[in-house]
Amino acid sequence: MANDATQLVDIDIQTIYKLLPHRYPFLMVDRIVDIDGDNSAIGIKNVTVNEPYFAGHFPGQPIMPGVLLIEGMAQTAGAICILARGQDSPKVVYFMTI
């Protein structure tokens, strides 16, 4: 991670759009806050009952699918990695394990 990683500020949706290729309905992070270098961060997704996955998961008792929670964590980490490494670094981030 770059030396200035601890100086990262909160990341808004416009910056997330520049960092990640994901778009609705598969963008699972709207804002990233409390960034502590490469140790931790909090990704925020504004969820409403109108999200497409709630129609079948589960009717009358909507629950956000766990795999989408993991995807949100992956997108949060990916955005931080790309931002911290700078504009000249590759824009692809892989998770090797969860």
mmCIF file as gemmi writes it, N, C-alpha and C atoms, coordinates in Angstrom:
data_model
loop_
_atom_site.group_PDB
_atom_site.id
_atom_site.type_symbol
_atom_site.label_atom_id
_atom_site.label_alt_id
_atom_site.label_comp_id
_atom_site.label_asym_id
_atom_site.label_entity_id
_atom_site.label_seq_id
_atom_site.pdbx_PDB_ins_code
_atom_site.Cartn_x
_atom_site.Cartn_y
_atom_site.Cartn_z
_atom_site.occupancy
_atom_site.B_iso_or_equiv
_atom_site.pdbx_formal_charge
_atom_site.auth_seq_id
_atom_site.auth_asym_id
_atom_site.pdbx_PDB_model_num
ATOM 1 N N . MET Axp A 1 ? 0.851 -1.173 0 1 0 ? 1 A 1
ATOM 2 C CA . MET Axp A 1 ? 0 0 0 1 0 ? 1 A 1
ATOM 3 C C . MET Axp A 1 ? 0.892 1.229 0 1 0 ? 1 A 1
ATOM 4 N N . ALA Axp A 2 ? 0.465 2.261 -0.641 1 0 ? 2 A 1
ATOM 5 C CA . ALA Axp A 2 ? 1.234 3.5 -0.714 1 0 ? 2 A 1
ATOM 6 C C . ALA Axp A 2 ? 1.39 4.114 0.675 1 0 ? 2 A 1
ATOM 7 N N . ASN Axp A 3 ? 2.451 4.881 0.856 1 0 ? 3 A 1
ATOM 8 C CA . ASN Axp A 3 ? 2.712 5.497 2.152 1 0 ? 3 A 1
ATOM 9 C C . ASN Axp A 3 ? 1.617 6.461 2.581 1 0 ? 3 A 1
ATOM 10 N N . ASP Axp A 4 ? 0.91 7.054 1.627 1 0 ? 4 A 1
ATOM 11 C CA . ASP Axp A 4 ? -0.127 8.02 1.971 1 0 ? 4 A 1
ATOM 12 C C . ASP Axp A 4 ? -1.486 7.375 2.202 1 0 ? 4 A 1
ATOM 13 N N . ALA Axp A 5 ? -1.533 6.05 2.316 1 0 ? 5 A 1
ATOM 14 C CA . ALA Axp A 5 ? -2.809 5.348 2.466 1 0 ? 5 A 1
ATOM 15 C C . ALA Axp A 5 ? -3.561 5.795 3.709 1 0 ? 5 A 1
ATOM 16 N N . THR Axp A 6 ? -2.844 6.133 4.774 1 0 ? 6 A 1
ATOM 17 C CA . THR Axp A 6 ? -3.525 6.549 5.992 1 0 ? 6 A 1
ATOM 18 C C . THR Axp A 6 ? -4.138 7.933 5.849 1 0 ? 6 A 1
ATOM 19 N N . GLN Axp A 7 ? -3.833 8.65 4.767 1 0 ? 7 A 1
ATOM 20 C CA . GLN Axp A 7 ? -4.357 9.99 4.554 1 0 ? 7 A 1
ATOM 21 C C . GLN Axp A 7 ? -5.62 9.988 3.695 1 0 ? 7 A 1
ATOM 22 N N . LEU Axp A 8 ? -6.128 8.812 3.358 1 0 ? 8 A 1
ATOM 23 C CA . LEU Axp A 8 ? -7.336 8.741 2.553 1 0 ? 8 A 1
ATOM 24 C C . LEU Axp A 8 ? -8.504 9.361 3.306 1 0 ? 8 A 1
ATOM 25 N N . VAL Axp A 9 ? -9.346 10.079 2.583 1 0 ? 9 A 1
ATOM 26 C CA . VAL Axp A 9 ? -10.532 10.684 3.169 1 0 ? 9 A 1
ATOM 27 C C . VAL Axp A 9 ? -11.746 9.871 2.746 1 0 ? 9 A 1
ATOM 28 N N . ASP Axp A 10 ? -12.907 10.203 3.303 1 0 ? 10 A 1
ATOM 29 C CA . ASP Axp A 10 ? -14.129 9.505 2.918 1 0 ? 10 A 1
ATOM 30 C C . ASP Axp A 10 ? -14.296 9.547 1.403 1 0 ? 10 A 1
ATOM 31 N N . ILE Axp A 11 ? -14.846 8.471 0.859 1 0 ? 11 A 1
ATOM 32 C CA . ILE Axp A 11 ? -15.014 8.344 -0.585 1 0 ? 11 A 1
ATOM 33 C C . ILE Axp A 11 ? -16.502 8.45 -0.909 1 0 ? 11 A 1
ATOM 34 N N . ASP Axp A 12 ? -16.875 9.413 -1.75 1 0 ? 12 A 1
ATOM 35 C CA . ASP Axp A 12 ? -18.276 9.601 -2.124 1 0 ? 12 A 1
ATOM 36 C C . ASP Axp A 12 ? -18.602 8.811 -3.391 1 0 ? 12 A 1
ATOM 37 N N . ILE Axp A 13 ? -19.866 8.821 -3.775 1 0 ? 13 A 1
ATOM 38 C CA . ILE Axp A 13 ? -20.333 8.014 -4.899 1 0 ? 13 A 1
ATOM 39 C C . ILE Axp A 13 ? -19.69 8.429 -6.215 1 0 ? 13 A 1
ATOM 40 N N . GLN Axp A 14 ? -19.423 9.709 -6.417 1 0 ? 14 A 1
ATOM 41 C CA . GLN Axp A 14 ? -18.788 10.148 -7.664 1 0 ? 14 A 1
ATOM 42 C C . GLN Axp A 14 ? -17.388 9.554 -7.789 1 0 ? 14 A 1
ATOM 43 N N . THR Axp A 15 ? -16.657 9.501 -6.694 1 0 ? 15 A 1
ATOM 44 C CA . THR Axp A 15 ? -15.319 8.908 -6.716 1 0 ? 15 A 1
ATOM 45 C C . THR Axp A 15 ? -15.405 7.401 -6.901 1 0 ? 15 A 1
ATOM 46 N N . ILE Axp A 16 ? -16.386 6.765 -6.269 1 0 ? 16 A 1
ATOM 47 C CA . ILE Axp A 16 ? -16.571 5.322 -6.441 1 0 ? 16 A 1
ATOM 48 C C . ILE Axp A 16 ? -16.836 4.999 -7.908 1 0 ? 16 A 1
ATOM 49 N N . TYR Axp A 17 ? -17.648 5.815 -8.596 1 0 ? 17 A 1
ATOM 50 C CA . TYR Axp A 17 ? -17.9 5.61 -10.028 1 0 ? 17 A 1
ATOM 51 C C . TYR Axp A 17 ? -16.613 5.666 -10.84 1 0 ? 17 A 1
ATOM 52 N N . LYS Axp A 18 ? -15.679 6.521 -10.44 1 0 ? 18 A 1
ATOM 53 C CA . LYS Axp A 18 ? -14.402 6.625 -11.156 1 0 ? 18 A 1
ATOM 54 C C . LYS Axp A 18 ? -13.492 5.434 -10.874 1 0 ? 18 A 1
ATOM 55 N N . LEU Axp A 19 ? -13.635 4.84 -9.698 1 0 ? 19 A 1
ATOM 56 C CA . LEU Axp A 19 ? -12.745 3.761 -9.285 1 0 ? 19 A 1
ATOM 57 C C . LEU Axp A 19 ? -13.22 2.38 -9.706 1 0 ? 19 A 1
ATOM 58 N N . LEU Axp A 20 ? -14.537 2.165 -9.693 1 0 ? 20 A 1
ATOM 59 C CA . LEU Axp A 20 ? -15.084 0.83 -9.946 1 0 ? 20 A 1
ATOM 60 C C . LEU Axp A 20 ? -15.889 0.788 -11.243 1 0 ? 20 A 1
ATOM 61 N N . PRO Axp A 21 ? -15.872 -0.344 -11.941 1 0 ? 21 A 1
ATOM 62 C CA . PRO Axp A 21 ? -16.673 -0.471 -13.158 1 0 ? 21 A 1
ATOM 63 C C . PRO Axp A 21 ? -18.139 -0.805 -12.877 1 0 ? 21 A 1
ATOM 64 N N . HIS Axp A 22 ? -18.473 -1.18 -11.66 1 0 ? 22 A 1
ATOM 65 C CA . HIS Axp A 22 ? -19.821 -1.625 -11.314 1 0 ? 22 A 1
ATOM 66 C C . HIS Axp A 22 ? -20.825 -0.474 -11.371 1 0 ? 22 A 1
ATOM 67 N N . ARG Axp A 23 ? -22.039 -0.796 -11.798 1 0 ? 23 A 1
ATOM 68 C CA . ARG Axp A 23 ? -23.143 0.165 -11.839 1 0 ? 23 A 1
ATOM 69 C C . ARG Axp A 23 ? -24.413 -0.547 -11.358 1 0 ? 23 A 1
ATOM 70 N N . TYR Axp A 24 ? -25.47 0.246 -11.119 1 0 ? 24 A 1
ATOM 71 C CA . TYR Axp A 24 ? -26.746 -0.311 -10.699 1 0 ? 24 A 1
ATOM 72 C C . TYR Axp A 24 ? -27.172 -1.387 -11.701 1 0 ? 24 A 1
ATOM 73 N N . PRO Axp A 25 ? -27.672 -2.498 -11.245 1 0 ? 25 A 1
ATOM 74 C CA . PRO Axp A 25 ? -28.013 -2.838 -9.871 1 0 ? 25 A 1
ATOM 75 C C . PRO Axp A 25 ? -26.911 -3.584 -9.118 1 0 ? 25 A 1
ATOM 76 N N . PHE Axp A 26 ? -25.703 -3.632 -9.671 1 0 ? 26 A 1
ATOM 77 C CA . PHE Axp A 26 ? -24.667 -4.432 -9.021 1 0 ? 26 A 1
ATOM 78 C C . PHE Axp A 26 ? -23.622 -3.611 -8.279 1 0 ? 26 A 1
ATOM 79 N N . LEU Axp A 27 ? -23.801 -2.31 -8.168 1 0 ? 27 A 1
ATOM 80 C CA . LEU Axp A 27 ? -22.914 -1.51 -7.331 1 0 ? 27 A 1
ATOM 81 C C . LEU Axp A 27 ? -23.397 -1.657 -5.891 1 0 ? 27 A 1
ATOM 82 N N . MET Axp A 28 ? -22.579 -2.23 -5.04 1 0 ? 28 A 1
ATOM 83 C CA . MET Axp A 28 ? -22.989 -2.567 -3.675 1 0 ? 28 A 1
ATOM 84 C C . MET Axp A 28 ? -22.362 -1.675 -2.617 1 0 ? 28 A 1
ATOM 85 N N . VAL Axp A 29 ? -21.844 -0.508 -3.022 1 0 ? 29 A 1
ATOM 86 C CA . VAL Axp A 29 ? -21.308 0.447 -2.051 1 0 ? 29 A 1
ATOM 87 C C . VAL Axp A 29 ? -21.59 1.852 -2.572 1 0 ? 29 A 1
ATOM 88 N N . ASP Axp A 30 ? -22.149 2.705 -1.706 1 0 ? 30 A 1
ATOM 89 C CA . ASP Axp A 30 ? -22.487 4.078 -2.077 1 0 ? 30 A 1
ATOM 90 C C . ASP Axp A 30 ? -21.529 5.103 -1.472 1 0 ? 30 A 1
ATOM 91 N N . ARG Axp A 31 ? -20.885 4.721 -0.386 1 0 ? 31 A 1
ATOM 92 C CA . ARG Axp A 31 ? -19.977 5.645 0.304 1 0 ? 31 A 1
ATOM 93 C C . ARG Axp A 31 ? -19.021 4.809 1.147 1 0 ? 31 A 1
ATOM 94 N N . ILE Axp A 32 ? -17.785 5.296 1.306 1 0 ? 32 A 1
ATOM 95 C CA . ILE Axp A 32 ? -16.799 4.611 2.14 1 0 ? 32 A 1
ATOM 96 C C . ILE Axp A 32 ? -16.279 5.616 3.161 1 0 ? 32 A 1
ATOM 97 N N . VAL Axp A 33 ? -16.348 5.235 4.431 1 0 ? 33 A 1
ATOM 98 C CA . VAL Axp A 33 ? -15.958 6.137 5.523 1 0 ? 33 A 1
ATOM 99 C C . VAL Axp A 33 ? -15.013 5.42 6.484 1 0 ? 33 A 1
ATOM 100 N N . ASP Axp A 34 ? -14.507 6.165 7.435 1 0 ? 34 A 1
ATOM 101 C CA . ASP Axp A 34 ? -13.645 5.627 8.498 1 0 ? 34 A 1
ATOM 102 C C . ASP Axp A 34 ? -12.504 4.78 7.941 1 0 ? 34 A 1
ATOM 103 N N . ILE Axp A 35 ? -11.823 5.305 6.935 1 0 ? 35 A 1
ATOM 104 C CA . ILE Axp A 35 ? -10.729 4.578 6.3 1 0 ? 35 A 1
ATOM 105 C C . ILE Axp A 35 ? -9.493 4.679 7.188 1 0 ? 35 A 1
ATOM 106 N N . ASP Axp A 36 ? -8.94 3.529 7.538 1 0 ? 36 A 1
ATOM 107 C CA . ASP Axp A 36 ? -7.728 3.456 8.353 1 0 ? 36 A 1
ATOM 108 C C . ASP Axp A 36 ? -6.649 2.753 7.536 1 0 ? 36 A 1
ATOM 109 N N . GLY Axp A 37 ? -6.071 3.484 6.585 1 0 ? 37 A 1
ATOM 110 C CA . GLY Axp A 37 ? -5.036 2.905 5.726 1 0 ? 37 A 1
ATOM 111 C C . GLY Axp A 37 ? -5.537 1.642 5.064 1 0 ? 37 A 1
ATOM 112 N N . ASP Axp A 38 ? -4.728 0.569 5.146 1 0 ? 38 A 1
ATOM 113 C CA . ASP Axp A 38 ? -5.178 -0.697 4.581 1 0 ? 38 A 1
ATOM 114 C C . ASP Axp A 38 ? -5.633 -1.664 5.679 1 0 ? 38 A 1
ATOM 115 N N . ASN Axp A 39 ? -5.921 -1.126 6.867 1 0 ? 39 A 1
ATOM 116 C CA . ASN Axp A 39 ? -6.388 -1.962 7.974 1 0 ? 39 A 1
ATOM 117 C C . ASN Axp A 39 ? -7.893 -2.161 7.98 1 0 ? 39 A 1
ATOM 118 N N . SER Axp A 40 ? -8.651 -1.085 7.756 1 0 ? 40 A 1
ATOM 119 C CA . SER Axp A 40 ? -10.103 -1.194 7.825 1 0 ? 40 A 1
ATOM 120 C C . SER Axp A 40 ? -10.768 0.018 7.187 1 0 ? 40 A 1
ATOM 121 N N . ALA Axp A 41 ? -12.038 -0.158 6.877 1 0 ? 41 A 1
ATOM 122 C CA . ALA Axp A 41 ? -12.891 0.912 6.359 1 0 ? 41 A 1
ATOM 123 C C . ALA Axp A 41 ? -14.329 0.435 6.49 1 0 ? 41 A 1
ATOM 124 N N . ILE Axp A 42 ? -15.253 1.365 6.379 1 0 ? 42 A 1
ATOM 125 C CA . ILE Axp A 42 ? -16.673 1.024 6.418 1 0 ? 42 A 1
ATOM 126 C C . ILE Axp A 42 ? -17.296 1.424 5.092 1 0 ? 42 A 1
ATOM 127 N N . GLY Axp A 43 ? -17.866 0.438 4.397 1 0 ? 43 A 1
ATOM 128 C CA . GLY Axp A 43 ? -18.605 0.697 3.167 1 0 ? 43 A 1
ATOM 129 C C . GLY Axp A 43 ? -20.084 0.795 3.492 1 0 ? 43 A 1
ATOM 130 N N . ILE Axp A 44 ? -20.752 1.789 2.923 1 0 ? 44 A 1
ATOM 131 C CA . ILE Axp A 44 ? -22.173 2.014 3.19 1 0 ? 44 A 1
ATOM 132 C C . ILE Axp A 44 ? -22.963 1.831 1.904 1 0 ? 44 A 1
ATOM 133 N N . LYS Axp A 45 ? -24.019 1.038 1.976 1 0 ? 45 A 1
ATOM 134 C CA . LYS Axp A 45 ? -24.942 0.837 0.86 1 0 ? 45 A 1
ATOM 135 C C . LYS Axp A 45 ? -26.325 1.245 1.333 1 0 ? 45 A 1
ATOM 136 N N . ASN Axp A 46 ? -26.939 2.197 0.659 1 0 ? 46 A 1
ATOM 137 C CA . ASN Axp A 46 ? -28.313 2.593 0.978 1 0 ? 46 A 1
ATOM 138 C C . ASN Axp A 46 ? -29.253 1.577 0.341 1 0 ? 46 A 1
ATOM 139 N N . VAL Axp A 47 ? -29.956 0.842 1.169 1 0 ? 47 A 1
ATOM 140 C CA . VAL Axp A 47 ? -30.827 -0.239 0.706 1 0 ? 47 A 1
ATOM 141 C C . VAL Axp A 47 ? -32.28 0.14 0.975 1 0 ? 47 A 1
ATOM 142 N N . THR Axp A 48 ? -33.136 -0.083 -0.031 1 0 ? 48 A 1
ATOM 143 C CA . THR Axp A 48 ? -34.575 0.113 0.149 1 0 ? 48 A 1
ATOM 144 C C . THR Axp A 48 ? -35.296 -1.19 -0.164 1 0 ? 48 A 1
ATOM 145 N N . VAL Axp A 49 ? -36.544 -1.269 0.216 1 0 ? 49 A 1
ATOM 146 C CA . VAL Axp A 49 ? -37.333 -2.473 -0.046 1 0 ? 49 A 1
ATOM 147 C C . VAL Axp A 49 ? -37.551 -2.683 -1.547 1 0 ? 49 A 1
ATOM 148 N N . ASN Axp A 50 ? -37.287 -1.668 -2.361 1 0 ? 50 A 1
ATOM 149 C CA . ASN Axp A 50 ? -37.476 -1.772 -3.811 1 0 ? 50 A 1
ATOM 150 C C . ASN Axp A 50 ? -36.301 -2.404 -4.542 1 0 ? 50 A 1
ATOM 151 N N . GLU Axp A 51 ? -35.247 -2.819 -3.842 1 0 ? 51 A 1
ATOM 152 C CA . GLU Axp A 51 ? -34.108 -3.459 -4.503 1 0 ? 51 A 1
ATOM 153 C C . GLU Axp A 51 ? -34.6 -4.715 -5.225 1 0 ? 51 A 1
ATOM 154 N N . PRO Axp A 52 ? -34.102 -4.972 -6.441 1 0 ? 52 A 1
ATOM 155 C CA . PRO Axp A 52 ? -34.617 -6.088 -7.239 1 0 ? 52 A 1
ATOM 156 C C . PRO Axp A 52 ? -34.479 -7.456 -6.576 1 0 ? 52 A 1
ATOM 157 N N . TYR Axp A 53 ? -33.451 -7.671 -5.781 1 0 ? 53 A 1
ATOM 158 C CA . TYR Axp A 53 ? -33.248 -8.991 -5.174 1 0 ? 53 A 1
ATOM 159 C C . TYR Axp A 53 ? -34.242 -9.286 -4.061 1 0 ? 53 A 1
ATOM 160 N N . PHE Axp A 54 ? -34.913 -8.277 -3.514 1 0 ? 54 A 1
ATOM 161 C CA . PHE Axp A 54 ? -35.888 -8.517 -2.457 1 0 ? 54 A 1
ATOM 162 C C . PHE Axp A 54 ? -37.164 -9.183 -2.974 1 0 ? 54 A 1
ATOM 163 N N . ALA Axp A 55 ? -37.446 -9.08 -4.263 1 0 ? 55 A 1
ATOM 164 C CA . ALA Axp A 55 ? -38.671 -9.672 -4.819 1 0 ? 55 A 1
ATOM 165 C C . ALA Axp A 55 ? -38.724 -11.18 -4.581 1 0 ? 55 A 1
ATOM 166 N N . GLY Axp A 56 ? -37.576 -11.836 -4.595 1 0 ? 56 A 1
ATOM 167 C CA . GLY Axp A 56 ? -37.589 -13.279 -4.419 1 0 ? 56 A 1
ATOM 168 C C . GLY Axp A 56 ? -36.796 -13.763 -3.221 1 0 ? 56 A 1
ATOM 169 N N . HIS Axp A 57 ? -36.273 -12.858 -2.42 1 0 ? 57 A 1
ATOM 170 C CA . HIS Axp A 57 ? -35.397 -13.262 -1.309 1 0 ? 57 A 1
ATOM 171 C C . HIS Axp A 57 ? -35.767 -12.512 -0.048 1 0 ? 57 A 1
ATOM 172 N N . PHE Axp A 58 ? -36.716 -12.771 0.601 1 0 ? 58 A 1
ATOM 173 C CA . PHE Axp A 58 ? -37.81 -13.722 0.438 1 0 ? 58 A 1
ATOM 174 C C . PHE Axp A 58 ? -39.103 -12.93 0.416 1 0 ? 58 A 1
ATOM 175 N N . PRO Axp A 59 ? -40.088 -13.319 -0.418 1 0 ? 59 A 1
ATOM 176 C CA . PRO Axp A 59 ? -41.336 -12.56 -0.505 1 0 ? 59 A 1
ATOM 177 C C . PRO Axp A 59 ? -41.98 -12.369 0.877 1 0 ? 59 A 1
ATOM 178 N N . GLY Axp A 60 ? -42.258 -11.113 1.2 1 0 ? 60 A 1
ATOM 179 C CA . GLY Axp A 60 ? -42.878 -10.801 2.479 1 0 ? 60 A 1
ATOM 180 C C . GLY Axp A 60 ? -41.899 -10.678 3.638 1 0 ? 60 A 1
ATOM 181 N N . GLN Axp A 61 ? -40.701 -11.204 3.478 1 0 ? 61 A 1
ATOM 182 C CA . GLN Axp A 61 ? -39.662 -11.121 4.511 1 0 ? 61 A 1
ATOM 183 C C . GLN Axp A 61 ? -38.32 -10.855 3.83 1 0 ? 61 A 1
ATOM 184 N N . PRO Axp A 62 ? -38.133 -9.649 3.282 1 0 ? 62 A 1
ATOM 185 C CA . PRO Axp A 62 ? -36.926 -9.368 2.504 1 0 ? 62 A 1
ATOM 186 C C . PRO Axp A 62 ? -35.643 -9.445 3.333 1 0 ? 62 A 1
ATOM 187 N N . ILE Axp A 63 ? -34.686 -10.181 2.801 1 0 ? 63 A 1
ATOM 188 C CA . ILE Axp A 63 ? -33.364 -10.319 3.415 1 0 ? 63 A 1
ATOM 189 C C . ILE Axp A 63 ? -32.326 -10.11 2.32 1 0 ? 63 A 1
ATOM 190 N N . MET Axp A 64 ? -31.35 -9.246 2.574 1 0 ? 64 A 1
ATOM 191 C CA . MET Axp A 64 ? -30.293 -9.035 1.588 1 0 ? 64 A 1
ATOM 192 C C . MET Axp A 64 ? -29.446 -10.302 1.508 1 0 ? 64 A 1
ATOM 193 N N . PRO Axp A 65 ? -29.281 -10.862 0.31 1 0 ? 65 A 1
ATOM 194 C CA . PRO Axp A 65 ? -28.498 -12.09 0.161 1 0 ? 65 A 1
ATOM 195 C C . PRO Axp A 65 ? -27.065 -11.92 0.668 1 0 ? 65 A 1
ATOM 196 N N . GLY Axp A 66 ? -26.582 -12.916 1.39 1 0 ? 66 A 1
ATOM 197 C CA . GLY Axp A 66 ? -25.241 -12.869 1.956 1 0 ? 66 A 1
ATOM 198 C C . GLY Axp A 66 ? -24.154 -12.671 0.921 1 0 ? 66 A 1
ATOM 199 N N . VAL Axp A 67 ? -24.323 -13.257 -0.249 1 0 ? 67 A 1
ATOM 200 C CA . VAL Axp A 67 ? -23.311 -13.103 -1.293 1 0 ? 67 A 1
ATOM 201 C C . VAL Axp A 67 ? -23.196 -11.645 -1.733 1 0 ? 67 A 1
ATOM 202 N N . LEU Axp A 68 ? -24.289 -10.877 -1.649 1 0 ? 68 A 1
ATOM 203 C CA . LEU Axp A 68 ? -24.233 -9.453 -1.995 1 0 ? 68 A 1
ATOM 204 C C . LEU Axp A 68 ? -23.552 -8.644 -0.889 1 0 ? 68 A 1
ATOM 205 N N . LEU Axp A 69 ? -23.674 -9.093 0.35 1 0 ? 69 A 1
ATOM 206 C CA . LEU Axp A 69 ? -22.926 -8.455 1.437 1 0 ? 69 A 1
ATOM 207 C C . LEU Axp A 69 ? -21.423 -8.627 1.208 1 0 ? 69 A 1
ATOM 208 N N . ILE Axp A 70 ? -21.028 -9.833 0.816 1 0 ? 70 A 1
ATOM 209 C CA . ILE Axp A 70 ? -19.614 -10.095 0.524 1 0 ? 70 A 1
ATOM 210 C C . ILE Axp A 70 ? -19.159 -9.27 -0.669 1 0 ? 70 A 1
ATOM 211 N N . GLU Axp A 71 ? -19.997 -9.16 -1.692 1 0 ? 71 A 1
ATOM 212 C CA . GLU Axp A 71 ? -19.659 -8.337 -2.855 1 0 ? 71 A 1
ATOM 213 C C . GLU Axp A 71 ? -19.465 -6.88 -2.45 1 0 ? 71 A 1
ATOM 214 N N . GLY Axp A 72 ? -20.294 -6.377 -1.55 1 0 ? 72 A 1
ATOM 215 C CA . GLY Axp A 72 ? -20.128 -5.012 -1.054 1 0 ? 72 A 1
ATOM 216 C C . GLY Axp A 72 ? -18.797 -4.821 -0.348 1 0 ? 72 A 1
ATOM 217 N N . MET Axp A 73 ? -18.393 -5.819 0.432 1 0 ? 73 A 1
ATOM 218 C CA . MET Axp A 73 ? -17.085 -5.75 1.092 1 0 ? 73 A 1
ATOM 219 C C . MET Axp A 73 ? -15.96 -5.769 0.061 1 0 ? 73 A 1
ATOM 220 N N . ALA Axp A 74 ? -16.112 -6.605 -0.961 1 0 ? 74 A 1
ATOM 221 C CA . ALA Axp A 74 ? -15.092 -6.683 -2.011 1 0 ? 74 A 1
ATOM 222 C C . ALA Axp A 74 ? -14.982 -5.362 -2.766 1 0 ? 74 A 1
ATOM 223 N N . GLN Axp A 75 ? -16.114 -4.751 -3.092 1 0 ? 75 A 1
ATOM 224 C CA . GLN Axp A 75 ? -16.089 -3.473 -3.801 1 0 ? 75 A 1
ATOM 225 C C . GLN Axp A 75 ? -15.477 -2.378 -2.933 1 0 ? 75 A 1
ATOM 226 N N . THR Axp A 76 ? -15.779 -2.391 -1.65 1 0 ? 76 A 1
ATOM 227 C CA . THR Axp A 76 ? -15.188 -1.412 -0.734 1 0 ? 76 A 1
ATOM 228 C C . THR Axp A 76 ? -13.671 -1.556 -0.712 1 0 ? 76 A 1
ATOM 229 N N . ALA Axp A 77 ? -13.197 -2.772 -0.528 1 0 ? 77 A 1
ATOM 230 C CA . ALA Axp A 77 ? -11.751 -3.015 -0.488 1 0 ? 77 A 1
ATOM 231 C C . ALA Axp A 77 ? -11.095 -2.687 -1.824 1 0 ? 77 A 1
ATOM 232 N N . GLY Axp A 78 ? -11.751 -3.045 -2.923 1 0 ? 78 A 1
ATOM 233 C CA . GLY Axp A 78 ? -11.2 -2.747 -4.241 1 0 ? 78 A 1
ATOM 234 C C . GLY Axp A 78 ? -11.054 -1.26 -4.483 1 0 ? 78 A 1
ATOM 235 N N . ALA Axp A 79 ? -12.057 -0.489 -4.114 1 0 ? 79 A 1
ATOM 236 C CA . ALA Axp A 79 ? -11.994 0.965 -4.301 1 0 ? 79 A 1
ATOM 237 C C . ALA Axp A 79 ? -10.857 1.575 -3.493 1 0 ? 79 A 1
ATOM 238 N N . ILE Axp A 80 ? -10.689 1.114 -2.265 1 0 ? 80 A 1
ATOM 239 C CA . ILE Axp A 80 ? -9.613 1.637 -1.422 1 0 ? 80 A 1
ATOM 240 C C . ILE Axp A 80 ? -8.25 1.273 -2 1 0 ? 80 A 1
ATOM 241 N N . CYS Axp A 81 ? -8.094 0.033 -2.445 1 0 ? 81 A 1
ATOM 242 C CA . CYS Axp A 81 ? -6.815 -0.393 -3.032 1 0 ? 81 A 1
ATOM 243 C C . CYS Axp A 81 ? -6.47 0.435 -4.256 1 0 ? 81 A 1
ATOM 244 N N . ILE Axp A 82 ? -7.423 0.619 -5.146 1 0 ? 82 A 1
ATOM 245 C CA . ILE Axp A 82 ? -7.175 1.381 -6.373 1 0 ? 82 A 1
ATOM 246 C C . ILE Axp A 82 ? -6.844 2.831 -6.039 1 0 ? 82 A 1
ATOM 247 N N . LEU Axp A 83 ? -7.597 3.44 -5.143 1 0 ? 83 A 1
ATOM 248 C CA . LEU Axp A 83 ? -7.356 4.837 -4.78 1 0 ? 83 A 1
ATOM 249 C C . LEU Axp A 83 ? -5.994 5.015 -4.104 1 0 ? 83 A 1
ATOM 250 N N . ALA Axp A 84 ? -5.659 4.113 -3.2 1 0 ? 84 A 1
ATOM 251 C CA . ALA Axp A 84 ? -4.407 4.236 -2.454 1 0 ? 84 A 1
ATOM 252 C C . ALA Axp A 84 ? -3.181 4.027 -3.334 1 0 ? 84 A 1
ATOM 253 N N . ARG Axp A 85 ? -3.306 3.221 -4.366 1 0 ? 85 A 1
ATOM 254 C CA . ARG Axp A 85 ? -2.157 2.92 -5.22 1 0 ? 85 A 1
ATOM 255 C C . ARG Axp A 85 ? -1.927 3.966 -6.303 1 0 ? 85 A 1
ATOM 256 N N . GLY Axp A 86 ? -2.892 4.833 -6.53 1 0 ? 86 A 1
ATOM 257 C CA . GLY Axp A 86 ? -2.69 5.915 -7.485 1 0 ? 86 A 1
ATOM 258 C C . GLY Axp A 86 ? -3.204 5.606 -8.878 1 0 ? 86 A 1
ATOM 259 N N . GLN Axp A 87 ? -3.24 6.626 -9.708 1 0 ? 87 A 1
ATOM 260 C CA . GLN Axp A 87 ? -3.837 6.54 -11.042 1 0 ? 87 A 1
ATOM 261 C C . GLN Axp A 87 ? -3.052 5.662 -12.01 1 0 ? 87 A 1
ATOM 262 N N . ASP Axp A 88 ? -1.742 5.503 -11.802 1 0 ? 88 A 1
ATOM 263 C CA . ASP Axp A 88 ? -0.924 4.752 -12.747 1 0 ? 88 A 1
ATOM 264 C C . ASP Axp A 88 ? -0.917 3.255 -12.492 1 0 ? 88 A 1
ATOM 265 N N . SER Axp A 89 ? -1.541 2.806 -11.424 1 0 ? 89 A 1
ATOM 266 C CA . SER Axp A 89 ? -1.533 1.382 -11.105 1 0 ? 89 A 1
ATOM 267 C C . SER Axp A 89 ? -2.685 0.67 -11.809 1 0 ? 89 A 1
ATOM 268 N N . PRO Axp A 90 ? -2.589 -0.66 -11.95 1 0 ? 90 A 1
ATOM 269 C CA . PRO Axp A 90 ? -3.685 -1.421 -12.574 1 0 ? 90 A 1
ATOM 270 C C . PRO Axp A 90 ? -4.997 -1.23 -11.821 1 0 ? 90 A 1
ATOM 271 N N . LYS Axp A 91 ? -6.11 -1.293 -12.55 1 0 ? 91 A 1
ATOM 272 C CA . LYS Axp A 91 ? -7.432 -1.068 -11.962 1 0 ? 91 A 1
ATOM 273 C C . LYS Axp A 91 ? -8.144 -2.371 -11.602 1 0 ? 91 A 1
ATOM 274 N N . VAL Axp A 92 ? -7.418 -3.481 -11.574 1 0 ? 92 A 1
ATOM 275 C CA . VAL Axp A 92 ? -8.026 -4.765 -11.261 1 0 ? 92 A 1
ATOM 276 C C . VAL Axp A 92 ? -7.514 -5.229 -9.901 1 0 ? 92 A 1
ATOM 277 N N . VAL Axp A 93 ? -8.442 -5.601 -9.022 1 0 ? 93 A 1
ATOM 278 C CA . VAL Axp A 93 ? -8.093 -6.094 -7.695 1 0 ? 93 A 1
ATOM 279 C C . VAL Axp A 93 ? -8.764 -7.451 -7.527 1 0 ? 93 A 1
ATOM 280 N N . TYR Axp A 94 ? -8.015 -8.433 -7.063 1 0 ? 94 A 1
ATOM 281 C CA . TYR Axp A 94 ? -8.549 -9.775 -6.849 1 0 ? 94 A 1
ATOM 282 C C . TYR Axp A 94 ? -8.499 -10.141 -5.376 1 0 ? 94 A 1
ATOM 283 N N . PHE Axp A 95 ? -9.539 -10.817 -4.893 1 0 ? 95 A 1
ATOM 284 C CA . PHE Axp A 95 ? -9.49 -11.435 -3.58 1 0 ? 95 A 1
ATOM 285 C C . PHE Axp A 95 ? -8.991 -12.856 -3.773 1 0 ? 95 A 1
ATOM 286 N N . MET Axp A 96 ? -8.04 -13.25 -2.975 1 0 ? 96 A 1
ATOM 287 C CA . MET Axp A 96 ? -7.514 -14.607 -3.069 1 0 ? 96 A 1
ATOM 288 C C . MET Axp A 96 ? -8.233 -15.546 -2.105 1 0 ? 96 A 1
ATOM 289 N N . THR Axp A 97 ? -8.813 -14.981 -1.053 1 0 ? 97 A 1
ATOM 290 C CA . THR Axp A 97 ? -9.551 -15.775 -0.082 1 0 ? 97 A 1
ATOM 291 C C . THR Axp A 97 ? -10.482 -14.845 0.705 1 0 ? 97 A 1
ATOM 292 N N . ILE Axp A 98 ? -11.467 -15.423 1.34 1 0 ? 98 A 1
ATOM 293 C CA . ILE Axp A 98 ? -12.381 -14.636 2.176 1 0 ? 98 A 1
ATOM 294 C C . ILE Axp A 98 ? -12.375 -15.243 3.564 1 0 ? 98 A 1
